[in-house]
Amino acid sequence: MQVTGLTKSFGPRTLFANVSFRIGPGDRLAVAGRNGAGKTTLLRILAGLEDADSGSVSIPRGERVALHDQRPDAQAAGTVREYVEQGLSHARDAEERMAALEARMADGDHGAATMTEYDRAQSDLEAAGGYHWRAWVERVTRGLGLRDDHLDRPLASLSGGELTRASLARALAGRPQVLLLDEPTNHLDLDAMEWLEGIVKDIGAAVVIVSHDRWFLESTATSVLEIANGRAKHWPMGYSAFRRARAEEDAQQAVMAERRREEMERLERFVTRWRAGTKAKQAKSRARKLERLEPIAAPSRDKSLSFGFPKTERPGRVVLEADGLGVEVAGRSLVDGAGFTIERGQRVAVVGPNGAGKTTTVETLLGRRDAAAGRVSMGHKVLPSYFTQHAREYDGRKSLAETVKTGTSLTETEARTLLGRFLFSGEMADRLVEDLSGGERRRLGLVELVAEGGNLLVLDEPTNHLDVESREALEDALLAYDGTVILVSHDRALIDAVATHTLSLEEGTALMRAGGYGDLLAARQDGVGRDDASGSRSGTGGGGASGRARNGVGAPPAGKAARTKAPKGVRGDESSGGAADAPRRSNGRLAREVSKIEARIAGIEAEIAVVEAEVAEAGAAGDVDAVTRLGERHRELQEDLSYAMAEWEDRAAMLVEGG
């Protein structure tokens, strides 16, 4: 697929402009950007479902493009099997053509045209997976958690999550040459996510991925297309390398922007001081240089969510204890005979396949549902706060500030301050709740959770509708939280970074294990069963995909220490004839020194221009090592320039005073 100069606007707002990239077989391109940046719109343009304002999308003739839409058509007719097999209509067509041609050949038609047509149909069928295409469909549907008894159900009877999985199965089943995936891990359990990662890497298609799942992106993406502030940039590297490189580029740009600002201010001061004096000629030259200089823009990133939980009341050592616990729903046993203890400060991730009863078990632990057997006891001074995956019931006619104040002791100012930390600042706090999007409602729920001040946080899918930056803000807040956490989530990066334990619902019971998601995978591979719940690990977070993806974000890697050096041409001792001896210098010697310094300044400025051009070129190519090396050289040159300019000003002032 060759994409050239795509531009898309909605009214006066430009989503993105001049997007260009090429993607070949086996390439897997992650499209990164904040919510609303236009990622889904880009996928729909690539699929031919929407038109761009300008630009082109080119693919070779006969290549198939399949889109998995995070919002599939719920009104489509037919059964699940028929819907999924729509992606393989070319295989069914080739099979039917071969059957018809075989019947003609059986009747004696062996002409060249018939044989050529048969060879073409056979080639088409082989490209679609051969006679095993039906087995491939079953493999895909089972891998995504669609049971065999689901396939003959009417599509209209599926839940939202089941419909999304059917859409993903249809996209994969067709073995397209270009596969477009919009939030493919939504509504998948952990096993299905791992299966999908393997398929995406092995299918051999050109894949374009939009996802907030950092673990999935880290596992699958071979390059990244970042859309930010209406512009797109291609990074030819994996997801975690992209995050590091972008942070390093931002840091370099911030330094260059500050240096340029300082240089322009220095030139402006000199021009102002000497415009009408004896150095008017030099001032005029500096004024022309100042006119040619353009400010370097500081890195521009959208404001990100940033918050923390307040200090909580310290509960007893045992926060929650289950003994012989049985959990049932509609007469079906989900958990039987489970026993475990959750202690103060632990962060426990509840994991298991879809339908295992994670939410039901959590609500039983909280006393919102009756246990079928056994008992659950809450510890001394435990104050639970529950963040449910289902939308909270709000009075849509109230403002956000009024909603937060209701049921809390927060003042108007405190409520607005708290809302501001969740990106509801200024007049946004006066918006009506009924006008919020799904993601904004989730953020409002987090505001209320913080305001409640509980010392046991129970979070059921808290990252739904949150972008990567907001997920990382939640991760940081949970790591800093001094209470206890019970977390139900499909976000493997969040689990691995935050969880000190996992409570795994397996084969009708609940197994408590120490460690995060990576530790859970290792335990399953080694066949390790129940661990002592009291063996908590350190609460510093894990080192899984989240740690890899965030390495370096927000700060450049530690580099060489800033060097301190004296200005060139000036020694540190008084006997060297420095500034203190200026009155005794001859005007001729001062003039020669000024001239030499000016020549040195011109040389430094010329080298700076070359380095800045090389930094831009290396950044466009995604060469992280070159950007880092050139950035260090740029800082050294700017430092040299600062000293040279200060030295020039001193010598020029001495020359004027001496004259």
N, C-alpha and C positions, 0 to 999 in steps of 0.2 A: 504494500500500500504506500503510495506516494501522496503526501499532503502538502499543498503549497498555498501559502498566503491566506489561510482561512480567517475571516473576520465576521463577527456576529454581534449585533446590537439589539437591544430592546428599548425602543424609544430613544431618549437621549443618552442612555447608559450603554457603553460598549463593554460586553462581557470579555471579549478577547479580540486581539487584532494581529494579523499577519502570522498566524500559527503555521509552522512548516516542520515536517519531519518525514522520515522514511522508516518503515518497519518491514522486516523480512521474515521468512519462515524461521520459527524458533525464537525470535525476539519477543520479549515480554516487557511492554512499556507501561509503567505506572503513571497515571495522571494525578499529580498532587496539587492541592490548593484548598483554600478555605471554603466553607459552605457558601454557595452563591457565586463562586468564581466562574461557573459555566462548564464544569466537568461533564455532567450528564448531558447538557446540550451538545457538547463536542462529540460525545459518543453517538448521539442520535443523528448528527450531521454525517459522521463516518458511516453510519448504517443506512443513510439515504432517507431517513424518516423526517428530517428537517433540512431546510435550505440555509446555506450560509449567505451572508450579504455579498461576499466576494471570496475568491479563492477556488481551489479545486481539490477533489479527491479522486485519485486514479488507482485502479487495480487491473491486473491482466484479465482479459476476457475469459470467462468460465470460472473464475475464482468465486467461491461462495463466502459471503459475509453473514455472520450470525450475531445477534445482539441479545444478551440477557439483560432485560430491563428490570430495575428494582421495583417498578410499578406495572406489572404485567396486566393485560386486559382480562378483567374478571368476568366479562360477558361473553367470552369465546365459547362456542358450542362444542359438543362432542364429549368423549371420555378423556381421561387423563392420558391413556395410551395413544389415542388418536392425536391429541395435542402434541405430545412429545415426539411422535413419529412424523409430524409435519416437517421437522428438520431433516428427515430422510426421504422426502418424496422422490428425490432423484434416484435413490437406491431402489425404491419400489418400482419406479418407472423403468429403470434399466432391467430389473428382474422380469417385469412383464414383457418388455421388448424381446428379451432373450427367449422367453417361453413361446412367444408368437413366432419368432424366427425359427426356433427348433421345430415347431409344428410344420412350418413351410418346408424346412429341409427334410423332414420325415416324409413329406408328400412328394419329394423328388426335386425340390428347387435347390440346386447347388450352384447357382450362377455367381459370378464374381461380385455383383452388387449386393446379393444376399449375404455372402461371406464377409464382405467388407462391413456391412451394417452390423452383422453379428459380432465381429471383432470389436467394433466401436462400443456396442452395448456391453460386451464382456469387460472391456477396459473401464467403462463408466462404473460398472458394478464393483469391480476390484478397487477402484478409487474410493468407493463409498464403504468399503469394509468387506466386500464379497458377500457370500451367502450367510455370513455370520453377523450381519448387521442387526438382526433381531436380538441376538445374544448380547451385542454391544449395548443396545437400548436397555436391556435388563440390568447389565452391569452398571450403567450410569444411574438408573433410577434407584437401584439398591444402594449404591454408594452414597447417594444423596439422601437416603433415609425414607424414600417412597416405597412402602411395602407393596408386595405383589397384589394384595387385595385392594390397594388404592387405584390400580391402573385402570380398572373397568368402571370406576365411579364417574359420574358426570363431573365435568370440570367445575361447574357452577357450585358444586357441593363442597369444594375445598375451602379450608381456612386461608387467611392471608399468607401465613408462613408456608403452607403446603403449595399454594399457587406459585409462590416465588420459587420454591424448589423445582416445581414442574417446568417453569420457564427456563431455569438453569439447565435442567435435564434436556430440554428441547434444543438449546443452543449447543450443548456438548455432543448430543447424539448425532447431529448432522456432520460431524468431523469437518467443520469449515476451514478454509484457508486463512480467514481472518476472524478471530473470536473477540467480541467486545463484551466486557463484563462490568456491569454497574452494580457495585456492592454485592458481590457474589456470596459472601459469607453470612449475609443476613439470614436468620432463621435456620442456620445449620448448627448442629451440635459439634463438639470437639472432634469426634471421630470423622464426621462428614467433612469438616474443614481439612483435616489431614489428608483424607482421600482426595479431595478436590485439589490440594496443592500438588500431589503427585500427578494427577491427570493433566493439569495445566502445564506442568513442566515436560510431560512426555508426549503431549498430543501433536507437537510439531508445527502448530499453527502460529501465525503472527497474532499476538494477544495484546490487547489494550485493556488496562485494568483501572477502574475507579474504586477505591476502597478506603475506609478508615481503619481497617484491621492492620496494624503495624506488623504483627507477626506474619500474616499472609503476604504482605508486600515484601518484607525482608526475605521470605522464603522463595518467592517467585520472580520478582522483577529483575530484569537485566539492565534497565535504564529507566529514567524518570523524565517526564515532561511536566515542569512546574508552571502553573498559571497563577499569576499574582499581579494585582493592579492593572489588569487588562492586557498584560503582556505574557508571552510564553517563552520558556528557555528549556532547552534539552540538555540533560545531564547524562552522559554515557557511562553510567555506573549503577551499582545496586542501591537499594533504598537507604541503608545506614550510611554508606559512603556519600550519598547525596546530602543527607542531613549534616554530616560533618563538613563537607565541602561548602555547602551554603552558609553555614555558620562562620567558617573561615573567610569566605568571600565578604560576608557582611562586616566582619571585624576589620578586614583590610580596607574596605570601602569607607568605614567609619573613620579610620585613621587618616586615609587620604583626604577625606572631606574636611577633617579638622585641620590638617596641615595646610590645605589650600585656603581655608578661612583665615588662618593665622598669617599666611603669606600675603593675602590680599589686604588684611588689616595693617600689616607692617608697611607695605607699599603705600597705602593710603596715608599713614602717619608721616612717612617721609615726604610725600608730595605736598601734604598740607604744611609741613614745617619749612620746606625749602622752595616752595613755588615762587616766592618773590625775593629770595635771598641770593647769595653768591653762587649757590649750587642749582640755580634755576634750570640750567641745561640738563643736569642729571635728573632733576625733578620731572622735567618734561618727558625724558626718556622713560622714567618709571611710570609716569601717568599713562604713556602709550602701552607699556607692558600690562598695566592694571586693566586697561580697556580690553586687551586681548584675552586676559584670564577669565575663565568661566568657573563659577562655583561648582564643586563636585557635590552631588546630592548625597546626603546621608542615606544609609539603607532604609527602605520604607517597608515595613511589615505591618499587617493589620494588628490592631490591639488584641491581645490574647487574654483569656480567662486567667485570673490569678486570685486564689483565695486560700484560707486555712480555717480549720475548726478551732473553736475556743477551748481553753483549758477546761477539763471536765472534773467532776467530783470523783474521787478515787473510790471504787467499789471494793468488795472483798476479793480474795484471790480467785475463787471459783465464780465465774460469771454465769455459766449455764451448764447444766448437767442433764444428760438423758440416760435412762436406765430401762432396758427392755422395751424400747420405744417401738410402737407399731403405728404406721401411717397408712391410711386407706382413703380412696376417693371413689365414690359411686360403687362401693362394694369390692373394688379391686385393690389388692394389697400392693403398696409401693415399697414400704420399708417394714421389716419384721425383726424384732429382737435387737435393735441397735442400742449400743451403749457407748457414750463418749463424754468427755469433759472439755469445755472451752474455758480457758483461764484468762485472767486480766492481761491485756496488752497483746493477745494473739490476734492475728488476722487470718481468718479461715475462709477459704474459697470453697463453695459448694459446687461440685461438678458432677456431670453425668449426662447420658444421652437425652435427647428430646423425649418427653413422655415419662422420664424416670421419676418425676415428682419433686424437682428441686424447690420450686416455689411453694408447693403444698407442704413439704417438709419444713421449710423455713417458717411458714405461717403457723405450723403446729408447734414449733419451738417457741414462737412468740405468744402462744396461747390464743391465736386468732382462729384456730381450728382445734377440735377435740382430738386427742390421741386415741387411736384404736386400741392400743394396749400400752402398758408401761407408764412411765411418768417423765415429766420434764420439770425441772426446778430452776428458778432464776435466783441468782446470788444476791448477797446483801448490798443494798444501795445501787442496784443496777437500774439505769434509766435508758430504756431502748428507744431509738428513733428509727422508723421504718421508711425506706425509700422504695416504693413499689414500681414495678415495670409498667403497670397500668396507669394511665393518666389520672392524676388527682382530680377530684371534683372541686371546681372553683366556681365562684360567682363571676361570670363573665362580664358583668356590668361594673365590677370594682376595678380600680386601678391597681397596678403592681404594688405601689407603696401601701395602699389600703389593705391589700391581700396579705402582705408580709406582716403588717402591724396586728392583724386579726389573730388572736390566740397567742400572741407573744407580748412581752413587756417592752418591746422596742419602741423608742420614740420615733417621731417622724424623721428626724435627722439621722438617727441610727439606722432606720429602715432604708433610707435613701443611700446612705453610705454603703451598706451591705449590698444593695442592688447594684451599685456602681462597680463593685468588685466582680460582679457577674455580668458585666457589659451592659447593664441597664442604667446608664448614667444620665444625668440631666433630665430632659423632658421625657426620656423613655420610661422613667419611673411613673409617669402619669398616663401611660398607655393602658387601655383596657385589656384585661386578660383574654377576652374573646378574640382579640386581634393577633394573638401570639401564634407563631408557627409551632410545629411539633418540637423542634430543637429548643426553641425559646421556652416552651412549657417545661422541658426537662431541666433547663437552667433555673427556672423559677422554683422547681421542686428542690433543687440543691440549695437555693437560698433559704427555703424554709427548714431544710435539714440542718443547716448551720445554725439558724436562729433557735432551734429547739435545744441545742446544747446537750444532747444525750451522751452517755459514756459507753453505750453499745450501739454502733451503727449497723443496721441490717439493710444492705443494698441489693436490690433485685434488678439486674441489667441496667446499671446506672449510666453506661456509655451509649445507650441507644440514642441516635440522632446527634451525637456529639462529634465534632471534627477532631483531628489528631491533636491539635494544640490544646483543646479543651479536655481531652482524655488525659493528656500528660499533666495538665493542671490538677485534675482530680487525683491522679496518681501521686503527685507531690504532696497534696493535702492529706491523703490517707497515710503516706509514709511519715508525715510529721504529726499525725493525730495521736494523742496520748491515751485514747480509749481502746476498746475492743471492736473488731470488725467481723461481720459475717457477710460474705460477698457471693452473690450468684451472678456469673458473667460468662459470656462466650469470648471475651476479649483476652486472648492468651497472653498478650504482652502485659496487660494490667495484672492478671493473676500472677504471672511469674515475677513481676517487679514488686508486688505488694504482699502476696500471701506468705505467711509463715507456716501455714498448714493447709491441707486440702481435706475436705470431707466428701468422699467419692461415693455416689450412689451406684452400687454394683450388685447385680443379681439379687435384688430384694433386700439388701442391707446397706449400712452406711459405714465406710471404712475411713478412719482418721489417720492421715499420714503427715509427717513433718515435711516442710519444704513447699516450693512453688510448683508451677506447671512443669518445668524441666525435670524437677525431682519426681513428680508424678509419672511422667513418661518413663524415666529410668526405672522406677519401682515396678511399673507394669511390665517392662521388658525383662526385668529380673525375676518377676513373679513374686514380688514382695507383698505381703498382706498388711494386716493391721499393725500400726505403730502406736507407741505410747503417746497419747495426746499431750502429755506434759513436756515432751521433749521438743520444745519450741526452738526454732532457730532465731538468729539475730534478726531484728526488725529493720535492717538496713536496706531491704529490697533485694530482688534477684538480679541475675546477670543474663537473662534470656534476650529475646528479640528486642524487648523494650530498651534494655541497657545498650544493646548494639545500635539500635536506631537513633538513640538520643545522644550518643557519645559526641561531645563537643558542641551540642546545641546550646546557644546562648552565650558561649564564650569560646574564644579561639584556643587551640591547644597550647600548652605551655611551650614557649619558645626560648630563644636565648635572652638572657637578661639584658635590659636596656643598657647600652654602653654610655659611660660618661667620659668625655674627653675635652681637652682644652681646645679653644679655637686654633685652627691651623695658623702657623706663623707667630703665635704668641706663647711664650714660655711662662711658667708659673712663678718664677722668682723675680724679685724686684730689680736685680742687677741686669736683667735682660733688656731693659729699655722699653718697658711696656707703657701702659697708659699714664703712669705717674711721671714718666720722663718726657711726656709729649711736648711740653714747652721748650725743651732743649733740642728737639729734633729740627732739622732744617726743613723748610717748605718743600725743597726739591725731593728729599727723601720721602716725606709724607705723600707727595704727589705720586711718586713711583709705587709706593705701597698701595695707595688707593687704586691705581691703575691695575696692579697685579690682582688685587682682591676682586675688582670688577670682572677681570678676565676669568678668575676662578668661579665667580658667581654665574657667569654666562655658561661656563662648561658644566657646572652642576645642574643648571636649569635645563640645558640640552639633554643631559643624561636622564633627568627626571621625566622629560617628555617621552624619551624612548622607553623607559621602564613602564610608564603608565600605558603606553600602547601595547607592550608585551603582556601586562597584567590583563588588559581587556581581551586580548587574543587567547591567553591561557584560560581565562574564566569561561569564554565561549566554548572552548574545547573540553572543559571539565577536567583540566590537568591540575589536580589539587597540589601536587608537589611543586609545580612551577609557580602557582599562585602564591603559595607560602614563601618560597624562596625569593620571588620577585617582590613580595610585600615587605620582607625584611630588608631587602636592598633599598626599596623606596623609603622606608623609615630612616635608614642610615643617611640617604641623600638629603632628605628633608632636614635631618639634624645638622648635617654639614652646611646646608643652605642657611639655616637659622643662625649658626655661629658666624658664617661668612657675612651675612647681612648685618649682624650686630657689630662685627669687627669693622665693616665698611662704614657704618654710621659713626662709630667712634673716631676712626681715622679722618673721615670727612669733616667732622666737627672740629677736630684738632687742627686740620689744615686751615679751616675758616678762621678759627681763633688765633692761630699763629700768623695768619696773613694780616 
